Structure formats: C-alpha cells, structure tokens
Amino acid sequence: MEKKYLNIKECAVYTGFSKETLYRFTKRGYIPFAKLGNRLIRFDRDDIDSLMNKFKKKDINSECLEVIG
C-alpha cells in the first residue's frame, strides 16, 4: 500500500523535482501542502498527481482527430 502523504524527499523522488524546487513551489503557492509544526511539511499524493497531470503534454494526434472528425 502506498503512502498517502509524502515528505519532501519522497515527493522529490516521486515527481523528479529537486527538493529546492519543491520548497520554491510551496513558498509561491504552486503546490498544496500541509505544514506540521514549525518545520515539517507533507504533500498529499493525490494533489501531486493532479499537479503532475497539468504538466502532461496533450496528445496532438487525438486533438487533430477531434477537430477533423
């Protein structure tokens, strides 16, 4: 069973972003996170998956078929 919440290191491995980039994303509000106490942050895997889906390139061929079809 996969963990629902990831720490910064696990999130970096999961997404391929560096820890520094993830910290920057949290500071700028680009990525949702939960702050536990003064220093610990956790990322919800579902939120990360949704964010990563926004970065996916669309399949150009399927878009062309929709326009042509």
N, C-alpha and C positions, 0 to 999 in steps of 0.2 A: 504494500500500500504506500502510495506516495504521500509525502508531507504536504499539507495544505498551505502552511506558512513557511517561507524561506528566509534565512538570514542573508546578509549582504553577500557573503562568499558563495553561498548556494545559488543565490539569484544571479550572480555574475557567471557562474558555470552554466546555469540553465539557459541564460539569454545570450551569452557570448560577449556581453558588455563588460568593461572593466569596472572594478569597484568604484573608482573615481568617477566614471561616467554615471553610475547609478546614484552616487551621492549628489552629483550635479543635478540629475533628473529630479531627485526628491526635493532639493533646495528650490528648484524652479517650478515645482508643482506639476511636472510632466508625468509622474508615475505615482500611483496611490501607494501608501504605506501606513503601517501602524507603528507608533513610537511607544516603546515600553520603557518607562522610567526616563532617565536623563539621556541615555546613550543608545540603547538597543532599538533597532528598527527591524520590522518584519514585513515581508511582501506576500500578499495573497497570490497563490499560483494562478487562480482564475483571472485576477486582474492583470497579471503579467501576460497570460495567454491572450487576453483581449488586446492588450497593448501591442504585442508582437504581431497579431493579425492585422493591425493597422499598417505595419511596415511591409507586409507581403506585397509583392508585385502582382498586379492583376494579369490574368491570362489574356493576352491580346487576341488570340485566335477565337476564344469564346465570345469576346466583345464584338469582334467583326461578324461572327455568325449571327449574333442577336440583331445587329444593325441590318445585315443583308437579308436575314430570314424574315 
